[in-house]
Amino acid sequence: MQKLNLSQSLSQKLSPQQIQFIKLLQVPTAELESRIEEELEINPALEEGKEEEPEANQDEYEDNYEEDAGHDDHDVNLDDYLDDEYGGYKMQGDGNYNADEEDREMPISSGTSLHEQLISQLGFLKLDDRQKIIGIQLIGSIENDGYIRRDLDAIINDLAFSQNIETDFDELEEILRKIQTFDPAGIASRNLQECLTIQLERKEHPDDPTVQHALIIIHDCFEEFTKKHYSKIQKKCNLTDEETKDAVNLITKLNPKPGGASEGLVRTQYIIPDFILTNNNGKMEISLNSRNAPELRISRSYSEMFDAYDKSDKKDKKLKDTVTFVKQKLDSAKWFIDAIKQRQNTLLRTMEAILMYQKEFFLDGDETNLRPMILKDIAERIDMDISTVSRVANSKAIQTEFGVYPLKYFFSEGISTDSGEDVSNREVKSVLQTMVDAEDKKRPLSDDKLVKMLNKKGYNIARRTVAKYREQLQIPVARLRKEL
């Protein structure tokens, strides 16, 4: 038996205007121009130029626009547009970008790819057609960093199934050895040990004692070398301190990723600051990049067209459709102009709040003067949602006299001190970096020693936090920082 039941549910929806504003807000300055050009192309009611003084017919259209605003039948669900990923609003410097932002093309530098360079070099070898196919298969298995990590037996199976070519391990390795003579040195290696060995063997003076000592270390003491157990290397290889030092220095100058320098079609994103900060005798002044303030207006001819059609007989279906089309274009143009203005206002309000919060840093550029700040702090100051601040902070940058900084640079967690105040974790990282830079590389500081030194300076910090900050600063553990 079927029953009818009434139920109430509460949901939030975004109007098309709000969606347009959200999308424009997260667009960086470098891409705003192309977005505006795109809108100008698809909407003839939108024009470049200063807004003209409103006339009677424009006022009439504005009244109709206000009446219809907010009554669009195509509202969109809030979940589709507010799925922010800002890590609990703490901005951990993870470079999050909004998930609903469409993929955008970045400038691409032209060049020859690594595989194309290698195939070109393959042509200089005296190989028959069958061997060339095997060579191309091997080159296709080379990863971006220059290594072949796929097992040779698996490549043999690939050749049998995809190319109908029967080969064996010895033949495949013979052709691989020939490819390993290509430039850059070390290409097509199967592991780091083989990569370093190939580069040493291709040195200009392979009989040089230092080169020979380096080859012995890589061949006989590779594990000790990776762990920097230099005393074990000296004893096992029967080398003096000076011989060990010269050989290790030679090895560390080799390229562990031979494919890295030859990657073609490298994507390059150019940072264009959205804000410009000037310091006039201690008075901070924020201005928007001029690209953020385009001059746009509603087409007068379209407004007059709407006024003429709107006053005519609407019983004609074609005329009625024309009126609807013109009105849609005028509405879209008005919404777009309003969204651009709202974007400018939101950007300035957010940046001004960040400026006031981090004023000490902007005065001298000293990283240790950064205060702990999370998205919520700024959202409360400007009375906006955290997601709005997240959209601004994730894709914008500011130009200062100390350099160009992404806005997310200014967000960080707080660390308590002995005096009871909170300091930015960036300050702690800066102090940590200074300590490591100043350490005796023959006796590098362990994490425990770094903790004690930081605690003496008044920073209440645990060992696991020091280890985390050290990793974020890309500082290796003490054992790997040791030098001869």
N, C-alpha and C positions, 0 to 999 in steps of 0.2 A: 504494500500500500504506500503510495507516494504522499509526502507531506510537504507543505510549503512553510518555510521558516524565514523570519526576518532577522537579520544580524547587522550590527553596526561595526564598522572598522575605521580606524583613523590612519590616513596616509598623507605623506607630503609629496607635492608635485612641483616640478619646475616649469615655468613658462618658457617658450622659445627664446624670449628676450634674455632670461636669466642664463639659459644654456649658452647663448651667444656670448654673454659677458664672461662666463666661466672659461670658455675656450679662448677668448681674447686675452684674459688676464694671465694665463699661463704661457702665452706666446712670448718668447724673448724678442728684444728689439730687432735683432738680426733678421727675424722672420716676419715681423709685423708688416713691412712694406709689401712683401709678396702676398700676404693675406689681404691687404687693402686693395692691391691691384686685382686680385682674384674677385673681390666683391664688386669692384668697379666694372669688371668685364661682364659679370652675370646680371648686374642690376643697372639698367639705363637711367633709373630715377636718382641714382647717386652720382655726384660730380665732385671733382676736385675744385677747390677755391674757397674763399671766405664766404660765410653765411651772409645772405642779403637781408635787408630789412623786411620783416614780414608784411605782406599786403593782405587785403581783404580775403582773397581766395585762399591764401595760405593759412590765415587764421581759421577759416571755415574748415579746412582740411585738418588742422591741428585739433579742433574740437571733435571732429569725427574720430581722429586717431585716439584721443583720450578716452572716448566712449567705448571703443572697441578693445583698448589695451587690457590685457588680463583675461579676455574671454575667448582665447583661442581653443579650438577643439582638440588640438594636438599636443596637450601637455605631456611631459615626459617624466617617467618615474625617477624619483630622487636617487635611488640606488645606482642608476646607470651613470650618474654624473658626480657622485660624491664618494666614490670608492678610492679614497686617498690612502697612500701607503707612506705615512710619515713616521713610522717607528715609534708610536706612542708619543708623538709630537716632540721628541727630544732631539731630532736632527743629529744623528750620530756621524755626520759626514759621509754617509753612504751614497750620496749622489742620487737619491730617489727621484724619479721623474714620473709624473702622473700617468697612471695606467691607461686612461681613456684618451690620452694624447695620440693622435695619429702619427705614424712614422713620417719623418720629414727628411728630405735629402740634404746632405751636407756637402760642402765643396769637395770634389774628388780630384786629387792630383794625378795626372796621367803618367803612365810608366809601364814598363814591361814586368809581368808577374814573374815570380821565382820559377814556376814550372815552365813558362815560356823560355826563360833564359837557359834552363837545363836542357830542354828539348832541342834548342838551337845548338848547344854544345854537343849533344848526342849525335847530331848530323855530321860532326867532324870525325867521329870514330868510323873505322872500317868494319861496319856490321852488315850482315845480310838482312833481308826483310824480316825474317823470323826473329833474329836477335834484336832488331829495332823495336818490334812489338813488345818483346820482353823488357827492353830498356824503358819504353814509354810506360809500361805497367809499373815498373819500379819507381819511376819519377812521380807517377800519379799517387803512389803510396807515401810520398814524402810530406810530412806535416809542415805547418807554417814556420815552426822554429828550426826546420832543416833536418829533422830526424825521421827515420823509418822505424816505427814501433810495431808495425804489423809483422807477425812471424813469417819467415820466408816460406815455410811449408804451406801457410795459408795463401800466400801469393802464388805458389805453384798451383794450388787448387783453383784460384781465380783464373789463371791463364788457361787451365784445362777446360773450365766450364764456360767462360766468357769469350775466349779467343780460340778455343779448340787447338791449343798448343801444348804438347807434352814436353816437359823439361824436368830436370832434377836439381837437387840442392847445389851440387858443384857448379853446374852451368849458370844457375841463377846468381850464385855468389861471385862467380868470375865477372859477370856483367856488372854486378853491384860494385865490385872493386874498381872497375873502369869509371863508373859514375862518381865514385868517391874521389876521383882525381880532378873533378870539375871545380870551378869556382862558384861560390866562396869555399875556402878551405874548411873541411870538416862536414861538408854537405853529405846527406844520405847515410850518416852514421846511425848505428843501432842503439847506442848508449853514449853517455858522457865520456866514459873511458876511451872508447874508440874514437870519438870526436877529437879529444885532446891529442891522442896519439897521432892521428892523421895530420893535424896541424903542426905538430912538432917535426914529423918526418918530412914535411914540405917546407921547412925553414931553409933560408938561403944557404946556411952553413950547417947542414945536419950533423957533421962530424965535430962540431964545436963541443968541448967538454960539458958546458952548461946544458946544452940541448940533450946530450947523452945522459947526463944525470937526471934531467927532467923525465926522459923516457923511462929510465929505470924506476923512478918514483911512481910514475903512472902505471907501469906494468907490474911492479912487485909490491908497491905500498899504496895502492889507490884508496883502500878503506882508511888507512891511517892518514892519508892526505886530506880526505873529505872531513875527517874529524880533527884535523890540525894537531895530530900527535907527532910533533916534529922530532922530539927526542927519540921516539921509536923508529922514525924514518932514518935518522942519522945512524942509529945503531945497526939497523937491518941492512942499510945500503953502504955502510962504512964510509960516510961522508963527513967532512968538517963542517963547522958552523957556517963558514963563508960559502962553501959549496952548496949546502942545503938552502941557505938564504937566496942565493942567485937562482937556483933551479926552481924554487917555489915562486919567486917573483916572476920568472919567465912563464910558468904555468898559469899564474893568476892573470896574466895579460892576454891569454888566449880567449877566443870567443866561444862561450858555452852554448850559444844559440846562433849557429851560422846562417840560418834562414831568415833571422830577424831583420837584418839590414837590407835584404833584397825583396821584401814583400812589396808587391805592386799594388796599385790602387788603394793607397792608404787614405783613410777618411780623415779629414782635417776640419775641425770646427773652430771658427774664428770667434773670439770673445769680443762682443761690442757692448760697452757698458750702457746700462739703462739709466743710470744716474751719474751726475757729475758733482763732486763735492769740492767747494772752494773754501779756503780759510782766509778770511779778511781780518787780519789782526785779532785772531781769537774768536771771531764771529763765524760760525759755520753756516754755509748757505748751500742748500740742496737744489739742484735743478734737474729736470728730466732731459734726457737726450732728445734733441729736436725731432728725431725720427718718431718719437712717441706722440707727437702733437701734430698730426697731419691736418691740413685744412680741407674739410669735407662739407658739402652742402646738398640739400635736396634740389633736384632739377626744377627750375621755375616752369619750364615747358610742360613737364609732367604734372605739376600742381595745377596749371591752367587747364590742361587736358582733363584732369579729374573733375575740376569745377564745371567745365562745359558739359561733360558727359553726365555728371550727377544731376544737373538741372534739366536734362532732356528727358524725353519719354522713355521709360524703362520697360515698356511692355515688349519691346523688341529683344528677343533672346540674345542675339549677337551683340547688341549694344550693352545688354546687362553683363554678359561675359567680359566685354572689354572694360567696363567700369570695375568689375571685380579684379581683373588682372592689374589694371593701373593702380588700384588701391593697395593691392598686395605689394607691389613694387615700392610704392611710397611708404607703406608701413615698414617694409624691410629696410629701406634707406634710413628712416628715422630711428629705428631700433639700432642699426649699426652705428650711427653717429652717437647716439646716447651711450652705447656700450663702450665706444672709444673714450668718451669723456669720463665715464665711470671708471674705466681702466686707469686713466691718468690720475684721477683723484685717489683711487685705492693705492696705487703705487707710491704716490707722494706721502700719503698718510702713514703707510707702513714704513717707508724709509725714514721719515722724520722721527717715528717712534724708536726705531733702531738707533738712529743717531743720538737721540737723547739718552737712551739706555747705555750706549757704549761711548759716551762723549770723550772720556779720558783716552780711549784708544785712538779716536779720530784726531785728537790734538797732536799726538806725537808718533802714532803708528807702532807703539811698543806692544807686542803681543801679550806681555804679562799684565797689561792694564785691561784686558778683556774681562768683563764680568760674566758670571754664569747666566745664561739666558736660554729659555726654551720658547717654543712657539706660543705657548699659553700666555707668557709674559707680555708679548707684543699684542696678541689678540685682545687681551683685557684692556690694554692702553688705548686701542683704537676702536674698541667695542665692535669687533667683528669676529666671525667664526674662525676657529683654528685652521680649518681647511682652506680658508681664503688666504691666510698668512702663509700657509704651506705652499700654495700655488705661486705666490710672489717669491718666496725665498728659494724655491727649488730651481728657478730658471732665470734669475736676474743677477746682475753684477753692478758694482759701483766703482767709479774711477776716483781715486784719491791721489794726493801728492806722494803717497807711499807706494802706489801701484793699483792694479785693478783686482778687486776681491769679489768672489761670488757671495751673495747675501748669506748663504748657509754657513759661511766661514765664521760668522759672528754668533752662531748658536752653539752652545756647549753646556755640558752638565757642570754641577758645582762640586767642589771638594772642600770639606771643612778644615779649618786650621786650628792651632792651639788657642788662638785668640777668640774663637767662636764664630768667625766670619766665614763666608763661602767665597772661594776663588774659582775661576774658570779652570776646567781641566786642561785648557790650552796653555795656561800659565804653568801648570805642573809639567806638561809635555815639554815646554820650552826649557824649563830648569833641568829636566831629565836629559834632554838632548845636549845641553851645555856640559853636564857632568860626564856624559859618555865621550864627548869631543875632547874633554880635558884629561881623560884617564890615561894612565900608562898602558900603552898597547901591549907591552910585554906581560903586564899583570892586569888585564881588564877587570872591571868591577862586575861582580855577580849581582843578580837581582836582590839578594839579601842585603848586600852592602849598599845598593842603591836605595832600598827601603829605609835603611838606617840613616843614610845621609839626608833623604827627603824628610824623615821624621825630625831630624835635628833642625831642619829649616822651618819646622812648624806645620808641615803638611801631613795630616792624618791619612795615611794611605796604606793599603794592604799589599802584600807581595804579589798576589794574583792581579791586582790592578796595575802595578808597575809592569808586570809581564805583558798585560794587554796593551798598555800605552807604548811599550817598547816595540811590540809587533806592529802597531798602527804607524809608528815612526819608521818602520822597516829597519830596525836595529837588530842584528842577530844576537844570539846568546853570547855570553862572555867567552866561551871556549872558541867560538868561531870569529871573535874579534881579535884574538891573540895574534901578534906578529912577532917575527924573529928579531 
